[in-house]
C-alpha cells in the first residue's frame, strides 16, 4: 500500500494535461472522488482524469482498462467510463493515468437500489451482455473468476477477523454457506468476460435503480459466478430471484452455489473495510459496512430455505 508522494491538485492535473494533452488543459478541473486505488478529477462536464494514488497495482489496472474497455463498452446496456486518452509516466508524475468519460449517478454504497424489479432487470441485462467468451489474450483474474476453493484461506482469515471484532452474528452458519459453495462443481464452460469487482461503490444508481458501472480495474475472465454474486450484494431484499430468472443463460445450481461463496467474500471484505478499517486505512470506508451487513443477512437467509 502506498500513497503518491505528489500532492494532486486541480492545477497539478491541469499541468499534466498541458504536457501531454494540451487540447484538454483549458477545461475546468475539480475533484470528483478519491477511490481505493485512484483519484478522479472532473474535466469539464463529460470527462474525468483518473490517476493512481494508492496501490502500486493500479498502474497496470489503468493500462488494462485503456486497452480493453473501449471495445467492450458499445455492447453493454449500462453506461461505463470509456478511456479516451492515456497519460504516460513523466518527471512530473511517474505513473500512468487516463482521461475517461464521466458518468453521472450516485455510488450504490451511498444510495442503494430501492426499485428491486427494475434494478434486477438492469443488472441481469448488463451481465448477460458482458458475460461473453473472451479471447485467449484477455487478462486473467489472478484468483477472481478462478476456482472458488482457491480462496478458502482468504475466507478463513476474513471470517476469523470479522468474528473476533463482533461483526458476524453466526460464524458457524457463515462457514456452512462457504463449505457448500466451495464444494460445488467447478465452472466447466469457456472463460467469460467478468467485471470482477461488483461491489456497491462500483455501481451507480439514479431513481432507485442502476444507471452505470464503474471501475473496471479488475476486468478479467473466468467463472461468471464471480459477478453473479452481485445479486446478494447489490440488490434489495427479494430481488435476487428475479435477477436469476432474467440473466441468460439461466445459471445452473452449481453456479449459484459458487456465486454465494463469492458474495460471502465480498460481504466479509465490506464489513472489515467499512467497520473495522484494514490495509493501513484506519476507519476504513464507513459506507461499505451497511450494504455488507445486508448482503450477509440475505446469504444466511437463503441458506436456511
C-alpha positions as a Markdown table, in Angstrom:
| # | Residue | x | y | z |
|---|---|---|---|---|
| 1 | Unk | 0.0 | 0.0 | 0.0 |
| 2 | Unk | 1.4 | 3.4 | -0.9 |
| 3 | Unk | 0.1 | 6.9 | -1.4 |
| 4 | Unk | 1.6 | 9.0 | -4.1 |
| 5 | Unk | 4.4 | 11.3 | -2.8 |
| 6 | Unk | 3.0 | 14.0 | -5.1 |
| 7 | Unk | 0.2 | 16.3 | -3.9 |
| 8 | Unk | -2.5 | 16.1 | -6.5 |
| 9 | Unk | -4.4 | 19.3 | -7.0 |
| 10 | Unk | -6.5 | 20.8 | -9.8 |
| 11 | Unk | -3.6 | 22.8 | -11.0 |
| 12 | Unk | -1.4 | 19.7 | -11.0 |
| 13 | Unk | -3.9 | 17.9 | -13.1 |
| 14 | Unk | -4.0 | 20.8 | -15.5 |
| 15 | Unk | -0.2 | 20.8 | -15.8 |
| 16 | Unk | -0.3 | 17.1 | -16.7 |
| 17 | Unk | -2.8 | 17.8 | -19.4 |
| 18 | Unk | -0.7 | 20.7 | -20.7 |
| 19 | Unk | 2.3 | 18.4 | -21.0 |
| 20 | Unk | 0.6 | 15.5 | -22.8 |
| 21 | Unk | -3.0 | 16.5 | -23.9 |
| 22 | Unk | -2.9 | 20.3 | -24.3 |
| 23 | Unk | -6.2 | 20.4 | -26.1 |
| 24 | Unk | -7.9 | 19.4 | -22.9 |
| 25 | Unk | -6.0 | 21.7 | -20.5 |
| 26 | Unk | -8.3 | 24.6 | -20.6 |
| 27 | Unk | -11.3 | 22.7 | -19.3 |
| 28 | Unk | -12.5 | 23.3 | -15.7 |
| 29 | Unk | -10.9 | 20.8 | -13.3 |
| 30 | Unk | -12.4 | 19.8 | -9.9 |
| 31 | Unk | -12.1 | 16.8 | -7.6 |
| 32 | Unk | -14.6 | 14.1 | -8.4 |
| 33 | Unk | -13.7 | 11.3 | -5.9 |
| 34 | Unk | -10.9 | 9.5 | -4.1 |
| 35 | Unk | -11.3 | 5.8 | -4.6 |
| 36 | Unk | -9.4 | 2.8 | -3.2 |
| 37 | Unk | -6.7 | 2.9 | -5.9 |
| 38 | Unk | -7.3 | 6.1 | -7.9 |
| 39 | Unk | -8.3 | 9.8 | -7.6 |
| 40 | Unk | -10.8 | 11.0 | -10.1 |
| 41 | Unk | -10.8 | 14.6 | -11.2 |
| 42 | Unk | -13.7 | 16.0 | -13.2 |
| 43 | Unk | -12.6 | 17.6 | -16.5 |
| 44 | Unk | -15.5 | 19.7 | -17.7 |
| 45 | Unk | -18.9 | 18.1 | -17.7 |
| 46 | Unk | -18.3 | 14.9 | -19.6 |
| 47 | Unk | -14.7 | 13.8 | -18.9 |
| 48 | Unk | -12.5 | 12.9 | -15.9 |
| 49 | Unk | -8.8 | 12.3 | -15.2 |
| 50 | Unk | -8.1 | 9.1 | -13.3 |
| 51 | Unk | -4.7 | 9.0 | -11.5 |
| 52 | Unk | -3.4 | 6.2 | -9.3 |
| 53 | Unk | -2.6 | 7.3 | -5.8 |
| 54 | Unk | -2.5 | 4.2 | -3.5 |
| 55 | Unk | -1.8 | 0.6 | -4.6 |
| 56 | Unk | 1.1 | 0.1 | -7.0 |
| 57 | Unk | -1.0 | -2.4 | -8.9 |
| 58 | Unk | -3.3 | 0.4 | -10.0 |
| 59 | Unk | -0.8 | 1.3 | -12.8 |
| 60 | Unk | -1.3 | -2.0 | -14.6 |
| 61 | Unk | -5.1 | -1.9 | -14.0 |
| 62 | Unk | -5.4 | 1.5 | -15.7 |
| 63 | Unk | -3.5 | 0.3 | -18.7 |
| 64 | Unk | -5.8 | -2.8 | -18.8 |
| 65 | Unk | -8.9 | -0.6 | -18.8 |
| 66 | Unk | -7.4 | 1.6 | -21.6 |
| 67 | Unk | -6.6 | -1.5 | -23.7 |
| 68 | Unk | -9.9 | -3.4 | -23.4 |
| 69 | Unk | -12.8 | -1.3 | -22.2 |
| 70 | Unk | -13.3 | 0.8 | -25.4 |
| 71 | Unk | -14.0 | -2.4 | -27.3 |
| 72 | Unk | -16.4 | -3.8 | -24.7 |
| 73 | Unk | -18.4 | -0.7 | -23.9 |
| 74 | Unk | -20.5 | -0.4 | -27.0 |
| 75 | Unk | -22.1 | -3.8 | -26.3 |
| 76 | Unk | -23.1 | -3.0 | -22.7 |
| 77 | Unk | -26.6 | -1.8 | -21.9 |
| 78 | Unk | -25.5 | 0.3 | -18.9 |
| 79 | Unk | -23.1 | 3.2 | -19.3 |
| 80 | Unk | -19.4 | 2.6 | -18.4 |
| 81 | Unk | -16.5 | 5.0 | -18.2 |
| 82 | Unk | -14.7 | 4.7 | -21.6 |
| 83 | Unk | -11.0 | 5.7 | -21.6 |
| 84 | Unk | -10.3 | 8.4 | -24.2 |
| 85 | Unk | -6.6 | 9.3 | -23.6 |
| 86 | Unk | -3.6 | 7.7 | -22.0 |
| 87 | Unk | -1.1 | 9.7 | -19.9 |
| 88 | Unk | 2.4 | 8.2 | -19.8 |
| 89 | Unk | 4.8 | 8.4 | -16.7 |
| 90 | Unk | 6.9 | 11.5 | -16.7 |
| 91 | Unk | 9.1 | 13.6 | -14.5 |
| 92 | Unk | 6.1 | 15.4 | -13.3 |
| 93 | Unk | 4.1 | 12.3 | -12.4 |
| 94 | Unk | 5.9 | 8.9 | -12.6 |
| 95 | Unk | 2.8 | 6.7 | -13.1 |
| 96 | Unk | 0.4 | 6.2 | -16.0 |
| 97 | Unk | -3.0 | 7.9 | -15.9 |
| 98 | Unk | -6.1 | 8.1 | -18.2 |
| 99 | Unk | -8.7 | 10.5 | -19.4 |
| 100 | Unk | -12.1 | 8.8 | -19.4 |
| 101 | Unk | -15.7 | 9.7 | -19.8 |
| 102 | Unk | -17.5 | 10.8 | -16.7 |
| 103 | Unk | -20.7 | 9.0 | -15.6 |
| 104 | Unk | -23.4 | 10.8 | -13.6 |
| 105 | Unk | -25.1 | 8.9 | -10.7 |
| 106 | Unk | -24.5 | 8.1 | -7.0 |
| 107 | Unk | -22.5 | 5.1 | -5.8 |
| 108 | Unk | -24.7 | 2.4 | -4.5 |
| 109 | Unk | -22.9 | 2.2 | -1.2 |
| 110 | Unk | -24.3 | 5.7 | -0.6 |
| 111 | Unk | -27.6 | 5.4 | -2.5 |
| 112 | Unk | -28.6 | 1.7 | -2.6 |
| 113 | Unk | -31.0 | 0.5 | -5.3 |
| 114 | Unk | -34.6 | 0.5 | -4.0 |
| 115 | Unk | -36.7 | -0.5 | -7.0 |
| 116 | Unk | -36.0 | -4.2 | -6.8 |
| 117 | Unk | -37.6 | -5.4 | -10.1 |
| 118 | Unk | -36.1 | -2.7 | -12.2 |
| 119 | Unk | -32.7 | -3.0 | -10.6 |
| 120 | Unk | -32.7 | -6.8 | -11.0 |
| 121 | Unk | -33.5 | -6.5 | -14.7 |
| 122 | Unk | -30.9 | -3.8 | -15.3 |
| 123 | Unk | -28.2 | -5.9 | -13.6 |
| 124 | Unk | -29.2 | -9.1 | -15.4 |
| 125 | Unk | -29.2 | -7.3 | -18.8 |
| 126 | Unk | -25.8 | -5.9 | -18.1 |
| 127 | Unk | -24.2 | -9.1 | -17.0 |
| 128 | Unk | -25.8 | -11.1 | -19.8 |
| 129 | Unk | -24.2 | -8.7 | -22.3 |
| 130 | Unk | -20.8 | -8.7 | -20.6 |
| 131 | Unk | -20.5 | -12.4 | -20.0 |
| 132 | Unk | -19.4 | -13.4 | -23.5 |
| 133 | Unk | -16.4 | -15.7 | -24.3 |
| 134 | Unk | -13.2 | -13.8 | -24.1 |
| 135 | Unk | -10.2 | -14.1 | -26.4 |
| 136 | Unk | -7.2 | -16.1 | -25.3 |
| 137 | Unk | -5.1 | -12.9 | -24.8 |
| 138 | Unk | -7.7 | -11.4 | -22.4 |
| 139 | Unk | -6.4 | -10.7 | -18.9 |
| 140 | Unk | -6.6 | -13.4 | -16.3 |
| 141 | Unk | -8.2 | -12.7 | -12.9 |
| 142 | Unk | -5.4 | -13.8 | -10.5 |
| 143 | Unk | -8.0 | -15.5 | -8.3 |
| 144 | Unk | -11.2 | -13.7 | -9.3 |
| 145 | Unk | -13.1 | -15.9 | -11.8 |
| 146 | Unk | -11.0 | -18.9 | -10.9 |
| 147 | Unk | -11.9 | -21.9 | -8.6 |
| 148 | Unk | -13.6 | -20.7 | -5.5 |
| 149 | Unk | -11.9 | -23.3 | -3.4 |
| 150 | Unk | -8.7 | -21.5 | -4.0 |
| 151 | Unk | -10.0 | -18.6 | -1.9 |
| 152 | Unk | -10.5 | -20.8 | 1.3 |
| 153 | Unk | -7.5 | -19.3 | 3.0 |
| 154 | Unk | -8.8 | -15.8 | 2.4 |
| 155 | Unk | -12.3 | -16.7 | 3.6 |
| 156 | Unk | -10.9 | -18.3 | 6.8 |
| 157 | Unk | -8.8 | -15.3 | 7.6 |
| 158 | Unk | -11.6 | -12.8 | 6.9 |
| 159 | Unk | -14.1 | -14.8 | 8.9 |
| 160 | Unk | -11.8 | -15.1 | 11.9 |
| 161 | Unk | -11.1 | -11.4 | 11.9 |
| 162 | Unk | -14.7 | -10.4 | 11.5 |
| 163 | Unk | -15.8 | -12.8 | 14.2 |
| 164 | Unk | -13.1 | -11.5 | 16.6 |
| 165 | Unk | -14.4 | -8.0 | 16.1 |
| 166 | Unk | -18.0 | -9.0 | 16.7 |
| 167 | Unk | -19.1 | -8.3 | 13.1 |
| 168 | Unk | -20.5 | -11.7 | 12.3 |
| 169 | Unk | -23.7 | -12.8 | 14.2 |
| 170 | Unk | -23.3 | -16.5 | 13.5 |
| 171 | Unk | -19.9 | -17.7 | 12.4 |
| 172 | Unk | -21.0 | -21.3 | 12.2 |
| 173 | Unk | -23.8 | -20.5 | 9.7 |
| 174 | Unk | -21.4 | -18.4 | 7.6 |
| 175 | Unk | -18.9 | -21.2 | 7.5 |
| 176 | Unk | -21.7 | -23.6 | 6.3 |
| 177 | Unk | -22.5 | -21.3 | 3.4 |
| 178 | Unk | -18.9 | -21.3 | 2.4 |
| 179 | Unk | -18.4 | -25.0 | 2.7 |
| 180 | Unk | -21.4 | -25.6 | 0.4 |
| 181 | Unk | -20.1 | -23.0 | -2.1 |
| 182 | Unk | -16.6 | -24.3 | -2.2 |
| 183 | Unk | -17.8 | -27.9 | -2.7 |
| 184 | Unk | -19.9 | -27.0 | -5.7 |
| 185 | Unk | -18.7 | -28.4 | -9.1 |
| 186 | Unk | -16.2 | -26.1 | -10.8 |
| 187 | Unk | -17.1 | -24.0 | -13.9 |
| 188 | Unk | -16.6 | -26.1 | -17.0 |
| 189 | Unk | -17.6 | -23.5 | -19.6 |
| 190 | Unk | -15.5 | -21.1 | -21.6 |
| 191 | Unk | -13.7 | -18.2 | -19.9 |
| 192 | Unk | -16.2 | -15.3 | -19.9 |
| 193 | Unk | -15.5 | -11.6 | -19.6 |
| 194 | Unk | -16.1 | -10.5 | -16.0 |
| 195 | Unk | -16.2 | -7.2 | -14.3 |
| 196 | Unk | -14.5 | -8.8 | -11.3 |
| 197 | Unk | -15.4 | -6.3 | -8.6 |
| 198 | Unk | -19.1 | -5.6 | -8.5 |
| 199 | Unk | -19.4 | -4.2 | -5.0 |
| 200 | Unk | -21.7 | -1.2 | -4.1 |
| 201 | Unk | -19.1 | 1.5 | -4.6 |
| 202 | Unk | -18.5 | 0.4 | -8.2 |
| 203 | Unk | -22.2 | 0.6 | -9.4 |
| 204 | Unk | -24.1 | 3.9 | -9.8 |
| 205 | Unk | -27.7 | 4.5 | -9.1 |
| 206 | Unk | -30.4 | 7.0 | -10.0 |
| 207 | Unk | -34.1 | 7.0 | -9.1 |
| 208 | Unk | -33.7 | 3.7 | -7.2 |
| 209 | Unk | -32.1 | 1.6 | -10.0 |
| 210 | Unk | -28.7 | 1.2 | -11.6 |
| 211 | Unk | -27.5 | 3.7 | -14.1 |
| 212 | Unk | -23.9 | 2.9 | -14.6 |
| 213 | Unk | -21.0 | 0.6 | -13.7 |
| 214 | Unk | -17.5 | 1.9 | -13.0 |
| 215 | Unk | -14.0 | 0.8 | -12.1 |
| 216 | Unk | -13.1 | -2.0 | -14.4 |
| 217 | Unk | -9.6 | -2.3 | -13.0 |
| 218 | Unk | -10.3 | -6.0 | -12.1 |
| 219 | Unk | -11.7 | -6.8 | -15.5 |
| 220 | Unk | -10.8 | -10.4 | -16.2 |
| 221 | Unk | -12.1 | -13.7 | -17.5 |
| 222 | Unk | -13.4 | -16.9 | -16.0 |
| 223 | Unk | -16.3 | -18.2 | -14.0 |
| 224 | Unk | -19.4 | -16.0 | -14.2 |
| 225 | Unk | -20.2 | -16.9 | -10.6 |
| 226 | Unk | -17.7 | -14.2 | -9.5 |
| 227 | Unk | -20.0 | -11.5 | -10.9 |
| 228 | Unk | -23.3 | -13.2 | -10.2 |
| 229 | Unk | -22.5 | -12.7 | -6.5 |
| 230 | Unk | -23.8 | -9.2 | -7.1 |
| 231 | Unk | -27.4 | -10.4 | -6.7 |
| 232 | Unk | -27.0 | -10.6 | -3.0 |
| 233 | Unk | -24.5 | -7.7 | -2.7 |
| 234 | Unk | -26.3 | -5.0 | -4.7 |
| 235 | Unk | -30.0 | -5.8 | -5.0 |
| 236 | Unk | -32.6 | -5.0 | -2.3 |
| 237 | Unk | -34.3 | -7.8 | -0.4 |
| 238 | Unk | -36.4 | -10.1 | -2.5 |
| 239 | Unk | -34.9 | -9.2 | -5.9 |
| 240 | Unk | -32.3 | -11.9 | -6.3 |
| 241 | Unk | -34.7 | -14.5 | -7.7 |
| 242 | Unk | -35.9 | -12.0 | -10.4 |
| 243 | Unk | -32.3 | -11.4 | -11.3 |
| 244 | Unk | -31.5 | -15.1 | -11.7 |
| 245 | Unk | -34.7 | -15.5 | -13.8 |
| 246 | Unk | -33.7 | -12.6 | -16.1 |
| 247 | Unk | -30.0 | -13.5 | -16.5 |
| 248 | Unk | -29.1 | -15.6 | -19.6 |
| 249 | Unk | -28.3 | -18.3 | -19.9 |
| 250 | Unk | -30.0 | -19.2 | -16.7 |
| 251 | Unk | -27.4 | -20.1 | -14.0 |
| 252 | Unk | -27.3 | -23.8 | -13.0 |
| 253 | Unk | -27.5 | -24.8 | -9.3 |
| 254 | Unk | -23.7 | -25.3 | -9.0 |
| 255 | Unk | -23.0 | -21.8 | -10.4 |
| 256 | Unk | -25.5 | -20.3 | -7.9 |
| 257 | Unk | -23.7 | -22.1 | -5.1 |
| 258 | Unk | -20.4 | -20.7 | -6.1 |
| 259 | Unk | -21.9 | -17.3 | -6.5 |
| 260 | Unk | -23.0 | -17.4 | -2.9 |
| 261 | Unk | -19.4 | -18.1 | -1.9 |
| 262 | Unk | -18.1 | -15.1 | -3.9 |
| 263 | Unk | -20.9 | -12.9 | -2.3 |
| 264 | Unk | -19.7 | -14.1 | 1.1 |
| 265 | Unk | -16.2 | -13.0 | 0.4 |
| 266 | Unk | -17.5 | -9.6 | -0.7 |
| 267 | Unk | -19.7 | -9.2 | 2.4 |
| 268 | Unk | -16.8 | -10.1 | 4.8 |
| 269 | Unk | -14.5 | -7.7 | 2.9 |
| 270 | Unk | -17.1 | -5.0 | 3.1 |
| 271 | Unk | -17.5 | -5.5 | 6.8 |
| 272 | Unk | -13.8 | -5.4 | 7.5 |
| 273 | Unk | -13.2 | -2.3 | 5.3 |
| 274 | Unk | -16.3 | -0.5 | 6.3 |
| 275 | Unk | -16.5 | -1.1 | 10.0 |
| 276 | Unk | -13.0 | -2.2 | 11.2 |
| 277 | Unk | -10.6 | -0.4 | 8.8 |
| 278 | Unk | -8.0 | -2.5 | 7.1 |
| 279 | Unk | -5.0 | -2.3 | 4.8 |
| 280 | Unk | -3.4 | 0.6 | 6.6 |
| 281 | Unk | -6.5 | 2.8 | 6.4 |
| 282 | Unk | -7.9 | 3.3 | 9.9 |
| 283 | Unk | -11.6 | 3.8 | 9.9 |
| 284 | Unk | -11.9 | 2.2 | 6.5 |
| 285 | Unk | -14.9 | 3.3 | 4.4 |
| 286 | Unk | -17.9 | 3.6 | 6.6 |
| 287 | Unk | -20.4 | 3.5 | 3.7 |
| 288 | Unk | -19.3 | -0.1 | 2.9 |
| 289 | Unk | -20.5 | -1.5 | 6.2 |
| 290 | Unk | -24.3 | -1.3 | 5.9 |
| 291 | Unk | -24.5 | -3.0 | 2.4 |
| 292 | Unk | -22.1 | -5.7 | 3.6 |
| 293 | Unk | -24.3 | -6.4 | 6.6 |
| 294 | Unk | -27.4 | -6.6 | 4.4 |
| 295 | Unk | -25.6 | -9.0 | 2.0 |
| 296 | Unk | -24.6 | -11.3 | 4.8 |
| 297 | Unk | -28.1 | -11.3 | 6.1 |
| 298 | Unk | -29.5 | -12.2 | 2.7 |
| 299 | Unk | -26.9 | -15.0 | 2.2 |
| 300 | Unk | -27.7 | -16.6 | 5.6 |
| 301 | Unk | -31.4 | -16.4 | 4.8 |
| 302 | Unk | -31.0 | -18.3 | 1.5 |
| 303 | Unk | -29.1 | -21.0 | 3.3 |
| 304 | Unk | -32.0 | -21.6 | 5.7 |
| 305 | Unk | -34.5 | -22.1 | 2.9 |
